[in-house]
């Protein structure tokens, strides 16, 4: 014959084992959830760090690029000026230096003429 007390003990034991299994499974799920949140946080931090690094590198590249642009602009301006001076000297026999002296002389002459007319 089946002993009801023994059977009740077996049912309680099985129930306890089932509850422990469910509890363990829930804890494992919660642990996975928490790890997922931590990993998302780390990934966001890493992405932000990398983005900030790219911004810094971009700022450095901009400075270098502007420096190169300015150097190139100065070089081109010098080449254009040299070409204009060569063209002036070839066509008129004048160069920039002579034109500058001529301009200064004209300015002095204008000042003398203005001084004479003011009297």
Steps between C-alpha positions, in 0.01 A plus 500: 500500500607855431599702797336846468767663719777360288319607185446851644873522579585398144263762356651766726850397394411514129327835549804641680732377222266655239491830688881505526528428127258781417682735740839413347366551148353840594829606660689391189263705285537805724879457495497489120283814494740684733804392296326620187440841657864522609621404154273760339643761738855396414421502128351850527805621692733344246305649209504844664874472567569402141277780370683754719831364372382546142391857575844579646674346198271702272593822678869416461448420132319832451796690647745314277279549196462874562876530539553321169238717330668817627844377390363414156324836475823685586697293251245566224493873582880512472488315166229734366694805614817367339307438177349850504841655568651303214216604266537868600875493453467327162224725368586838659854462623376570855504275798315527831788668677530771237123549500501538878776765478309675223184500713691649793644774278155580362359521852777744599440707187127510574574617854726781367236606249230499768729708721554755222129533424409540865718814533 
